[in-house]
Amino acid sequence: MGYGKAVREELRVPARELRHAIPQVYAGYRELHDSALGPGALDVKTKELIALAIAVSKECDGCIAAHAHAAVQHGATPAEAAEAIGVTFLMNGGPATVYGARAFDAFREFYAERAAQPNGRQPVS
């Protein structure tokens, strides 16, 4: 199991338990998430790449895994992910080189999984 899937698996149970403990907070967050990442002047792919870059700057492994996966689902390429991650080096310096590598690894993991599916369809996970 690669980095991205390992992080998602590690967080699956604790996140579910917290979601059950504070469902209204999660419902509000889901509404914000869907509004912020929905299509608008920027397409969803671009917004997911922005979120991936911010996740690197925030050094958030769970965010990296989630937005790497979502960026792949919305058609981002490894070159696009690498460029978005590269901007974090400018804005965040050394720590971005560590979390950027993690983000690119997660992105490539999900990208390879998608590419291996018939017709490039994202598997249900």
C-alpha positions in Angstrom: 0.0 0.0 0.0 1.3 3.4 -1.0 1.5 6.6 1.0 -1.8 8.0 0.0 -3.8 4.9 0.6 -2.0 4.3 3.9 -2.9 7.8 5.2 -6.6 7.4 4.1 -6.8 4.0 5.8 -5.2 5.2 9.0 -7.7 8.0 9.3 -10.8 6.1 8.2 -11.9 4.9 11.6 -11.0 7.9 13.7 -12.6 10.3 11.2 -15.8 8.2 11.1 -15.9 8.2 14.9 -15.5 12.0 15.1 -18.1 12.4 12.3 -20.6 10.5 14.4 -19.7 12.5 17.5 -20.2 15.9 15.8 -22.5 15.3 12.8 -23.7 18.9 12.5 -20.1 20.2 12.3 -19.3 17.7 9.6 -22.5 18.6 7.7 -21.5 22.3 7.7 -18.0 21.4 6.6 -19.4 19.2 3.8 -21.5 22.2 2.6 -18.5 24.5 2.6 -16.3 21.9 0.9 -18.9 21.3 -1.9 -19.4 25.0 -2.4 -15.7 25.9 -2.4 -14.7 23.0 -4.8 -17.7 23.1 -7.1 -17.3 24.3 -10.7 -17.3 28.0 -11.2 -14.9 30.4 -12.8 -12.3 27.8 -12.0 -12.9 24.2 -12.9 -12.9 21.5 -10.2 -9.6 20.0 -11.4 -7.8 23.4 -10.9 -9.5 23.9 -7.5 -8.3 20.4 -6.4 -4.7 21.2 -7.5 -4.9 24.4 -5.5 -6.2 22.4 -2.5 -3.4 19.9 -2.9 -0.8 22.7 -2.9 -2.4 24.3 0.2 -2.3 20.8 1.9 1.4 20.7 1.2 1.9 24.1 2.8 -0.2 23.2 5.8 1.7 19.9 6.1 -1.5 17.9 6.4 -1.1 14.3 5.4 -4.9 13.6 5.3 -5.5 16.7 3.2 -2.7 15.6 0.8 -4.2 12.2 0.4 -7.7 13.5 -0.1 -6.9 16.2 -2.6 -4.3 14.1 -4.5 -7.1 11.5 -5.0 -9.7 14.1 -5.9 -7.3 15.8 -8.4 -6.8 12.5 -10.2 -10.5 11.9 -10.2 -11.0 15.2 -11.9 -8.4 14.6 -14.6 -5.2 16.2 -13.3 -2.0 14.9 -14.8 1.3 14.2 -12.9 2.8 17.2 -14.7 0.0 19.5 -13.4 0.3 18.1 -9.9 4.1 18.5 -9.9 3.8 22.2 -11.0 1.2 23.0 -8.4 3.4 21.4 -5.7 6.4 23.3 -7.1 4.6 26.6 -6.2 4.6 25.5 -2.6 8.4 25.4 -2.6 8.4 29.2 -3.3 5.7 29.9 -0.7 6.7 27.5 2.0 10.4 26.7 1.6 12.1 23.6 2.9 9.0 21.9 4.5 7.3 22.0 1.2 10.1 19.8 -0.3 9.2 17.1 2.2 5.4 17.4 2.0 5.6 18.1 -1.7 7.3 14.7 -2.2 4.6 13.1 -0.1 1.9 14.8 -2.2 3.5 13.8 -5.5 3.8 10.2 -4.3 0.2 10.1 -3.3 -0.9 11.7 -6.6 1.1 9.2 -8.6 -0.3 6.3 -6.6 -3.9 7.3 -7.4 -3.0 8.2 -11.0 -1.5 4.8 -11.6 -4.5 3.1 -10.0 -6.9 5.1 -12.3 -4.8 4.4 -15.4 -4.9 0.7 -14.7 -8.7 0.7 -14.7 -10.6 -0.1 -17.9 -11.4 3.1 -19.7 -9.4 5.0 -17.1 -12.3 4.9 -14.7 -11.6 5.6 -11.0 -12.2 2.6 -8.8 -14.7 2.8 -6.0 -12.9 3.1 -2.7 
